[in-house]
Structures are given as structure tokens and as C-alpha cells.
Amino acid sequence: MTDIPFFTGHVNMQSDLPIEEVGKEVSKILFGGLEFGGKELEICEEVPAIFIQSAILGLQVILQGTSGFDKINGYYLSITPLDNIVSDKKRSKFGLENYLYELLKVGLFETPDILVLR
């Protein structure tokens, strides 16, 4: 049996901008401007979170706040496979952290209100 690629990526950012504005900038760079939404669904109990409604290549995209967990105001972008797509298959993990970091670092270079963190 062939392993299913398990793409996953996480990036931290620092910003005092509202989550919707950070999501809009991130989406322009990574997702062709697809809209983040769903803040009212409170998918993360303790912090604000938004997501792209449609799966992209079987991946879910979530942007959540990190305020309250550390001393900086920030956001955490998470890209993970939807469980219902590959839940019963053997997976091989492929990390996208460096790729996402570089794309956002270059793409947000002229947006000083959002700092991409390692």
C-alpha cells in the first residue's frame, strides 16, 4: 500500500491588526485571495479564529489568535489535512513550515504591521 502524503504547516506571526485583516493579507499571498470567515463559530474556545471554508487540496486552513498564551499579540496559521480524507490510510508527513515562512516573509515584506516569526 502506498503512503498518503500528510502535508502540514504552521507559521506564527506577530501583529496588532485584527484577525480579519491578517487573514486577508495572508490569503492574498498564499491562497489567491480566498476569504477567511467563520469567526462567529468560535472554533477555538479561548482565542478568535477564522478559516477558509473550502478545502484546498484536501487541506484545512485556520488562522487563530495567540493573545493570552504569551506576551505578544500574534496569530498562528495552521494548515493540516482534513481527517475524513485520509483517516484510514498510512501517512507520510511532509512539513511545509519553511516554505510557508519564506512565502509569507517575502510577501509581507512591505506590510510592517505583520511580522512573520520563526
Secondary structure as a PSIPRED ss2 file (coil, helix, strand):
# PSIPRED VFORMAT (PSIPRED V4.0)

   1 M C   1.000  0.000  0.000
   2 T C   1.000  0.000  0.000
   3 D C   1.000  0.000  0.000
   4 I E   0.000  0.000  1.000
   5 P E   0.000  0.000  1.000
   6 F E   0.000  0.000  1.000
   7 F E   0.000  0.000  1.000
   8 T E   0.000  0.000  1.000
   9 G E   0.000  0.000  1.000
  10 H E   0.000  0.000  1.000
  11 V E   0.000  0.000  1.000
  12 N E   0.000  0.000  1.000
  13 M E   0.000  0.000  1.000
  14 Q E   0.000  0.000  1.000
  15 S C   1.000  0.000  0.000
  16 D C   1.000  0.000  0.000
  17 L C   1.000  0.000  0.000
  18 P C   1.000  0.000  0.000
  19 I H   0.000  1.000  0.000
  20 E H   0.000  1.000  0.000
  21 E H   0.000  1.000  0.000
  22 V H   0.000  1.000  0.000
  23 G H   0.000  1.000  0.000
  24 K H   0.000  1.000  0.000
  25 E H   0.000  1.000  0.000
  26 V H   0.000  1.000  0.000
  27 S H   0.000  1.000  0.000
  28 K H   0.000  1.000  0.000
  29 I H   0.000  1.000  0.000
  30 L H   0.000  1.000  0.000
  31 F C   1.000  0.000  0.000
  32 G C   1.000  0.000  0.000
  33 G C   1.000  0.000  0.000
  34 L C   1.000  0.000  0.000
  35 E C   1.000  0.000  0.000
  36 F E   0.000  0.000  1.000
  37 G E   0.000  0.000  1.000
  38 G C   1.000  0.000  0.000
  39 K H   0.000  1.000  0.000
  40 E H   0.000  1.000  0.000
  41 L H   0.000  1.000  0.000
  42 E C   1.000  0.000  0.000
  43 I C   1.000  0.000  0.000
  44 C C   1.000  0.000  0.000
  45 E C   1.000  0.000  0.000
  46 E C   1.000  0.000  0.000
  47 V C   1.000  0.000  0.000
  48 P C   1.000  0.000  0.000
  49 A E   0.000  0.000  1.000
  50 I E   0.000  0.000  1.000
  51 F E   0.000  0.000  1.000
  52 I E   0.000  0.000  1.000
  53 Q C   1.000  0.000  0.000
  54 S C   1.000  0.000  0.000
  55 A C   1.000  0.000  0.000
  56 I E   0.000  0.000  1.000
  57 L C   1.000  0.000  0.000
  58 G C   1.000  0.000  0.000
  59 L E   0.000  0.000  1.000
  60 Q E   0.000  0.000  1.000
  61 V E   0.000  0.000  1.000
  62 I E   0.000  0.000  1.000
  63 L E   0.000  0.000  1.000
  64 Q E   0.000  0.000  1.000
  65 G E   0.000  0.000  1.000
  66 T C   1.000  0.000  0.000
  67 S E   0.000  0.000  1.000
  68 G C   1.000  0.000  0.000
  69 F C   1.000  0.000  0.000
  70 D E   0.000  0.000  1.000
  71 K C   1.000  0.000  0.000
  72 I C   1.000  0.000  0.000
  73 N C   1.000  0.000  0.000
  74 G E   0.000  0.000  1.000
  75 Y E   0.000  0.000  1.000
  76 Y E   0.000  0.000  1.000
  77 L E   0.000  0.000  1.000
  78 S E   0.000  0.000  1.000
  79 I E   0.000  0.000  1.000
  80 T E   0.000  0.000  1.000
  81 P E   0.000  0.000  1.000
  82 L C   1.000  0.000  0.000
  83 D H   0.000  1.000  0.000
  84 N H   0.000  1.000  0.000
  85 I H   0.000  1.000  0.000
  86 V H   0.000  1.000  0.000
  87 S C   1.000  0.000  0.000
  88 D C   1.000  0.000  0.000
  89 K C   1.000  0.000  0.000
  90 K C   1.000  0.000  0.000
  91 R E   0.000  0.000  1.000
  92 S E   0.000  0.000  1.000
  93 K E   0.000  0.000  1.000
  94 F E   0.000  0.000  1.000
  95 G E   0.000  0.000  1.000
  96 L C   1.000  0.000  0.000
  97 E H   0.000  1.000  0.000
  98 N H   0.000  1.000  0.000
  99 Y H   0.000  1.000  0.000
 100 L H   0.000  1.000  0.000
 101 Y H   0.000  1.000  0.000
 102 E H   0.000  1.000  0.000
 103 L H   0.000  1.000  0.000
 104 L H   0.000  1.000  0.000
 105 K H   0.000  1.000  0.000
 106 V H   0.000  1.000  0.000
 107 G H   0.000  1.000  0.000
 108 L C   1.000  0.000  0.000
 109 F C   1.000  0.000  0.000
 110 E C   1.000  0.000  0.000
 111 T C   1.000  0.000  0.000
 112 P C   1.000  0.000  0.000
 113 D C   1.000  0.000  0.000
 114 I C   1.000  0.000  0.000
 115 L E   0.000  0.000  1.000
 116 V E   0.000  0.000  1.000
 117 L E   0.000  0.000  1.000
 118 R C   1.000  0.000  0.000
